[in-house]
Amino acid sequence: MVINHDEAFQRGLGLIKQKRYEKSINVFNKIVDKDPGHTGALFNRGLALLKIKKTRRSPRLL
């Protein structure tokens, strides 16, 4: 079964709404792997990462 970017993107959004952040990150990662310029996937992956507090701190901020 082949899922296009739009279907995968909608699935990722649905997972965020269900608070299944890890799974949504995996979906958005797959989209970005195939289309590195997919801004929606990049943005929502960042939001999911913030929700699970897995952001990296910049060394300049420490």
VENHUBEL-V591755 format. One record per backbone hydrogen bond with DSSP energy under -1.0 kcal/mol. NH is the residue of the N-H (numbers start at 1). CO is the residue of the C=O. If there is no record, write none. Layout:
BEGIN
NH & CO
NH & CO
END
This chain:
BEGIN
8 & 4
9 & 5
10 & 6
11 & 7
12 & 8
13 & 9
14 & 10
15 & 11
16 & 12
17 & 13
18 & 14
19 & 16
20 & 15
24 & 20
25 & 21
26 & 22
27 & 23
28 & 24
29 & 25
30 & 26
31 & 27
32 & 28
33 & 29
34 & 30
35 & 31
38 & 35
39 & 37
42 & 38
43 & 39
44 & 40
45 & 41
46 & 42
47 & 43
48 & 44
49 & 45
50 & 46
51 & 47
52 & 48
54 & 49
61 & 58
END
